[in-house]
Amino acid sequence: MAKPAITIKDVAREANVSVATVSRALNGHDNVAAPVRQTVLEVARRLRYTPHAAARSLSSRSTQTLGLVLPDLHGEFFSELMRGIDGVARAHRRHLLVSSYHGDPEQQGAALQAMRGRVDGLLVMSPGTAAPGFLVDNLPALPTVLINTPMPDGQYPVFGIDDHAGAMAMTRHLLDLGHRRIAFIAGPGHNHDARGRLRGFRDAMAAAGVDAEGRVLPGGFDEASGHRAGLALLQDGPLPDAVFAANDMMALGCLYAFNQAGVKVPAQVALAGFDDIPLARFVHPSLTTMRISIADLGERATSHLLQLIDDGAAMPPVPAATLVPTLVTRDSTAVQGPP
């Protein structure tokens, strides 16, 4: 037979204090004498007492938990984003309740609704370019910060990336190296970041007077789609001078296809990505990319959410905060000297 759970009354009886004193001691209130607090903590530890989370949230109206709803959990981008979010949450003694909707709007709506009553605030990443009304209609009435999510009316604070500027900078880098036949591996057509990066590529090519039409290949922000794009480039005649993939995972998939075919990067084709995931610097050749501090993006969004939770309506509205990527040049676009 299982032993009955230890309650706050058991701790109070063993420590010879009131239940209210135990509660104040465990919650770190100042109006408890240091020796009494020490006694309560030692008894609670010895009895292995754990406060009941649901009861605590009812009494304090706080769950000490943040909700995180993401389109996916797979890949280094999301692991880095969650690393930044978790670091700030842990520093403020908050837990995370994480859900993924795999790009399915119905699952997203269900995940958001499931957060009601369980979290003090929400971090939501919804990079699809569908009408934002669906997202707004499904958001609970909680402090909310959006990450990489198009929200034109400024109803919620948004922390995102200047994808257009980043893609223009990378394209100009490749053009400055003398490349003119540049292929672009695009991300999903419905994705806000992918569309910004494609637009940046086309705008930089147009500004240089170079035709970009016919040089865009479809991709899905994963290694497999980058590999397929690399195979298509190998099969479609002369190779381009350079390939710019809209994220690092696709660039790595393309690099694998080139390696399989014996195509040397960058001697025969320069290759670049976007995001600067940790793996980018450890492949051979190391990958030129646009650096986004993905963990920092998560840190900043989470810090702002905690401010919203603490300050509530007293906090003035904050416009969208945009991180500008920086160019990181590595071996995959290095100019080759004479043999």
C-alpha positions in Angstrom: 0.0 0.0 0.0 1.3 3.4 -1.0 2.2 5.8 1.8 0.0 8.9 2.2 1.5 12.1 0.8 3.3 14.4 3.2 1.3 17.6 3.7 2.1 21.0 4.9 0.3 20.1 8.2 2.8 17.3 8.7 5.7 19.7 8.3 4.1 22.2 10.7 3.5 19.6 13.3 7.1 18.2 13.1 8.6 21.7 13.2 6.2 22.8 16.0 5.1 25.9 14.1 1.9 27.0 12.4 0.9 26.1 8.8 1.1 29.8 7.9 4.7 29.9 9.2 5.6 26.9 7.1 4.1 28.5 4.0 5.9 31.8 4.6 9.2 30.0 5.2 9.0 27.8 2.1 8.0 30.8 -0.1 10.9 32.9 1.1 9.0 35.6 2.8 11.0 38.0 5.0 8.7 37.9 8.1 10.1 34.6 9.3 13.0 34.4 11.8 16.2 32.8 10.3 16.3 29.9 12.9 12.6 29.1 12.3 13.1 29.2 8.6 16.1 26.8 8.9 14.1 24.4 11.0 11.2 24.4 8.6 13.5 23.8 5.6 15.3 20.9 7.4 12.0 19.3 8.4 10.6 19.7 4.9 13.7 18.1 3.4 13.7 15.2 5.9 10.1 14.5 5.3 10.6 14.9 1.5 7.7 17.4 1.4 6.8 18.8 -2.0 4.3 21.7 -2.3 1.2 20.9 -4.2 1.5 22.9 -7.5 -2.2 23.1 -8.1 -3.0 24.3 -4.6 -0.1 26.8 -4.7 -1.4 28.2 -8.0 -4.9 28.6 -6.6 -3.7 30.5 -3.5 -1.1 32.7 -5.3 -2.8 32.9 -8.7 0.5 32.0 -10.2 1.6 28.7 -11.7 5.3 29.7 -11.9 5.1 28.2 -15.4 5.6 29.6 -18.9 3.9 28.2 -21.9 5.9 27.6 -25.2 4.1 26.7 -28.4 6.4 26.0 -31.4 5.8 24.8 -34.9 8.3 22.0 -34.4 10.9 20.7 -31.9 13.3 19.0 -34.3 16.5 20.6 -35.5 19.2 22.8 -34.1 17.3 26.1 -34.6 14.6 25.0 -32.1 17.1 23.4 -29.7 19.1 26.7 -29.6 15.9 28.8 -29.2 14.7 26.6 -26.3 18.2 26.8 -24.7 17.9 30.5 -24.5 14.3 30.4 -23.3 15.1 27.8 -20.7 18.1 29.7 -19.3 16.0 32.8 -18.5 13.1 30.7 -17.2 15.4 28.7 -14.9 17.1 31.9 -13.6 13.7 33.2 -12.6 12.7 29.8 -11.1 10.0 29.2 -13.8 9.1 26.0 -15.4 8.3 25.5 -19.1 5.2 23.7 -20.6 6.2 23.0 -24.2 3.9 22.0 -27.1 4.5 21.6 -30.8 1.8 21.7 -33.5 3.9 20.5 -36.5 2.5 23.2 -38.8 -1.1 22.1 -38.3 -3.4 25.1 -37.5 -5.9 22.9 -35.7 -3.2 21.4 -33.5 -1.9 24.9 -32.8 -5.3 26.0 -31.7 -5.6 23.0 -29.4 -2.2 23.6 -27.9 -3.0 27.2 -27.2 -6.3 26.4 -25.6 -4.7 23.7 -23.5 -2.4 26.3 -21.9 -5.4 28.0 -20.2 -5.1 27.9 -16.4 -1.7 26.1 -16.6 0.7 28.9 -17.3 1.2 32.6 -16.4 2.2 33.7 -19.9 2.9 32.4 -23.4 5.7 32.4 -25.9 4.4 31.5 -29.4 6.2 31.0 -32.6 3.9 31.0 -35.6 5.9 31.8 -38.8 3.2 30.9 -41.3 2.0 33.7 -43.4 -1.7 32.8 -43.1 -4.0 35.5 -41.7 -3.0 36.3 -38.1 -6.6 36.4 -37.1 -6.7 32.7 -36.5 -3.8 32.9 -34.1 -5.3 35.9 -32.2 -8.7 34.1 -32.0 -7.0 31.1 -30.3 -4.7 33.0 -27.9 -5.8 32.7 -24.3 -6.2 36.0 -22.3 -2.6 35.8 -21.0 0.5 37.9 -21.3 1.9 36.8 -24.7 5.1 37.4 -26.7 5.4 36.3 -30.2 8.6 35.0 -31.9 9.2 35.2 -35.7 5.5 35.7 -36.1 3.9 38.2 -38.6 1.6 40.5 -36.6 1.0 43.7 -38.6 -1.3 45.5 -36.1 1.2 45.4 -33.2 -1.4 43.8 -30.9 1.3 41.7 -29.3 5.1 42.3 -28.9 7.0 40.4 -31.6 10.7 39.4 -31.4 12.0 38.4 -34.8 14.7 38.5 -37.4 15.4 40.9 -40.3 15.4 38.1 -42.9 15.3 40.4 -45.8 18.4 42.4 -44.8 20.3 39.2 -43.9 19.6 37.6 -47.3 20.6 40.8 -49.1 23.9 40.9 -47.2 24.7 37.3 -48.0 23.8 37.7 -51.7 26.0 40.8 -51.9 28.8 38.9 -50.3 28.6 36.2 -53.0 28.3 38.9 -55.8 31.4 40.7 -54.4 33.3 37.5 -54.7 32.6 37.6 -58.4 29.8 35.0 -58.5 27.0 35.8 -61.0 25.3 32.5 -61.5 23.9 32.1 -57.9 21.3 29.5 -57.1 19.0 30.0 -54.1 17.4 27.1 -52.2 14.2 28.6 -50.8 12.3 27.6 -47.6 8.6 26.7 -47.4 6.4 29.2 -49.4 4.0 29.7 -46.5 6.8 30.6 -44.0 7.3 34.3 -43.0 11.1 33.9 -42.6 11.5 32.0 -45.9 9.6 34.6 -47.8 11.7 37.4 -46.4 14.9 35.6 -47.3 13.8 34.9 -50.9 12.8 38.5 -51.3 16.2 39.7 -50.0 18.0 37.4 -52.5 15.9 38.6 -55.4 16.3 42.3 -54.4 20.1 42.0 -54.1 20.4 40.3 -57.4 18.2 42.9 -59.1 20.2 45.7 -57.6 23.3 44.2 -59.1 21.6 43.8 -62.5 21.8 40.0 -62.4 18.8 37.9 -63.4 17.7 35.7 -60.6 14.8 34.0 -62.4 15.1 30.3 -62.9 17.7 30.1 -60.1 15.3 29.4 -57.2 14.9 25.8 -56.0 12.2 24.7 -53.6 13.1 23.6 -50.1 11.6 22.8 -46.7 14.1 24.1 -44.2 15.4 20.6 -43.6 18.5 18.6 -44.6 16.5 16.3 -47.0 15.2 19.2 -49.1 18.6 20.7 -49.3 20.0 17.3 -50.5 17.3 17.1 -53.1 18.1 20.6 -54.3 21.8 19.7 -54.5 20.9 16.6 -56.6 18.8 18.8 -58.9 21.6 21.2 -59.5 24.0 18.3 -60.3 21.5 17.0 -62.9 20.5 20.2 -64.5 23.6 21.0 -66.5 26.4 23.4 -65.6 26.8 24.0 -61.9 26.2 27.6 -60.6 29.1 29.6 -59.3 27.5 29.6 -55.8 24.5 28.3 -53.9 22.8 30.2 -51.1 20.5 28.1 -49.0 17.8 29.9 -46.9 18.9 28.1 -43.8 21.9 26.1 -42.7 20.2 22.7 -42.5 19.4 22.9 -46.3 23.0 24.1 -47.0 24.3 21.0 -45.1 22.0 18.7 -47.1 23.3 20.4 -50.4 26.9 20.0 -49.2 26.3 16.3 -48.7 25.0 15.9 -52.2 28.0 17.7 -53.6 30.4 15.6 -51.6 28.7 12.4 -52.8 29.2 13.6 -56.4 32.8 14.6 -55.8 32.1 18.3 -56.4 34.5 20.4 -54.4 33.3 23.3 -52.2 34.3 26.1 -52.7 36.8 25.3 -55.5 33.9 24.4 -57.9 30.9 25.8 -56.2 30.7 28.3 -53.2 28.0 27.5 -50.6 26.3 29.6 -48.0 23.5 29.2 -45.4 21.6 31.3 -42.9 21.1 31.0 -39.1 24.7 30.0 -37.9 23.6 26.8 -36.1 26.4 25.3 -34.0 27.0 22.6 -36.6 27.9 25.2 -39.3 31.4 25.7 -38.0 32.2 22.1 -37.5 31.5 20.7 -41.0 34.1 20.5 -43.7 34.4 23.0 -45.3 33.0 25.2 -42.5 29.9 27.0 -43.6 29.6 30.7 -44.5 26.3 31.9 -43.0 24.3 34.7 -41.6 24.6 34.7 -37.8 21.5 35.0 -35.7 22.0 34.6 -32.0 19.1 32.1 -31.8 19.5 31.6 -28.1 19.6 35.4 -27.6 16.3 35.6 -29.5 14.8 33.2 -27.0 16.4 35.0 -24.0 15.1 38.4 -25.0 11.6 37.2 -25.7 11.4 35.4 -22.4 12.8 38.3 -20.4 10.1 40.5 -22.0 7.4 38.0 -21.2 8.4 38.0 -17.5 8.2 41.8 -17.5 4.7 41.6 -18.9 3.7 39.1 -16.2 5.2 41.1 -13.4 4.1 44.6 -14.6 0.8 43.7 -16.3 -1.1 46.5 -17.8 1.3 49.0 -16.3 3.9 48.1 -18.9 3.6 50.4 -22.0 3.2 48.7 -25.4 6.5 47.7 -27.0 7.0 47.7 -30.8 8.4 44.7 -32.6 12.1 44.0 -31.8 14.1 42.9 -34.8 17.5 41.2 -34.7 19.7 42.0 -37.7 21.9 39.0 -38.8 25.6 39.4 -39.3 27.7 37.9 -42.0 30.1 35.1 -40.9 32.6 34.1 -43.6 34.1 30.7 -43.4 35.8 28.2 -45.8 32.7 27.3 -47.9 33.0 30.6 -49.8 36.7 31.2 -49.5 38.4 32.5 -52.7 40.7 29.7 -54.0 44.3 30.7 -54.8 46.3 29.2 -57.6 47.2 25.5 -57.3 
